[in-house]
Amino acid sequence: MPLLADLLCVLALALGGMRSHEPGESGWVLLAIAWPFAVAAVLAHLLLAWRGRPVRRVWPEGAVVLTVTYALGMLLRALAGRGLAPGFLVVAALFLAATMLGWRLVTLLVVRRRTPATPT
């Protein structure tokens, strides 16, 4: 579930970018935008799983997934010859932070709300 949620965040980033800058293009453009970040997100999840860390937590695991997805995704994007315009760097960072940390925060709040308080 957490990996799927993060991949949906990456897909949403790619879809927004495609609609804003390359409307009417094929699904291949969507794939060209998304794959570097998807690969990076999968690697981040594998790293955390290898270390036995829960990927649902906002801190520090969510921040690790976000950082690896963003940094490695941008590196792979650059190596693939795709642009790294300053505006894209900022928008991608903000969007991925809001969505990848956002779903974790919502999950945390829902779980806390459903968990009955223990009397002290």
N, C-alpha and C positions, 0 to 999 in steps of 0.2 A: 504493500500500500504506500509507504513513504516514497519508494523509488518512483512509482507511478505518479504520485502527486507532484514530485519534482520534475518528472519528464513532461507533465502537463503544463507546468510553469514555463519550461523551456519552449514547448510547442506554442504557448500563448505569446511569448516574446517573439518568436519567429513569425507567427501569423500576423501579429501587429505590425512588425517591420515590413513584411511582404505587402500587406494592404496599404501601408503608408507610402512605401517607396517603389514597389513593383506591382501595382494592381493589375489583375488580369493575367498574371504569369501562371505557369503551371505549378503543379505540386512539387516538381523538381527544385524550384526556387525555394520553396518552403523547406525542403530537405537540405538544400545547400546552406540555408541560414541556421537550421536547427542542429545539424549533426555534430558540430564541434562542442556545443554546450551539452548535448545529450550524452556524448561519449564521456565528457568530463564529469557529468553528474553520476553516471554509472560507476566510473572509477572512484569517485568520492564515496559512494555507498559501499563499494567493495573494500575500500580502505577501512572504513568504519566497522564493517562486518568482520573483517580480518582481526581488528583490534578488540572486537566484542563490545562495541559501543552502540547504544540505542540511537538510531537516526531520527527518531521522532522529536527528540528534545530540541528546544530552541537554542539553548546554550549548553555546552560549546559545539555540540554536534551539528546543529542546524547552521551555525556560522561556518563550520568547516565545509559542509556541503556547498554552501553559498560561495565561499571563497575559492574552493577548488573549481566549482562549475564556472565561475566568472573568469578567474585567472587562466586556467587551462583552456577553457573555451575560447577566450580571446587569442591565446597563443596558437591554438589549432586553426582558428579562423584566419589569423595572419599567415600561417604557414600554407594555408590553402589558397592564398592570394585574394582573400576577401578584404574589404576595407575596414579600417579602424578609425573612422571619423570621431573626433572628440565628442560630438553630440551623441553618437551611438554608444560610446564608452559610458557616458553618464546615464543615458536612458536605460541601457541594459543593466547597469549596476543597481539603479533605483528600482527598476521593475523586478529583477530577480530577488533583490532583498525584500521587497514588499510581498511578493508572492511566496517565495520559498520559506521565509521566516513567518510570513502571515498565516499560512495554513497550519504551521506548527503551533503558533500562538493560539489560534482558534481551537485547535484540538486540545491544547493544555487547559484552556478556559472551560471547555465543555466537560472534560474529564473531572476537573476540580469541582465544577458545579454539580455533577452527578454523584460525586463521592460525598457521602454523609460526613459531617464534621465529628471528630472524636472528642468526647468530653474530657476535660483535663481536671 
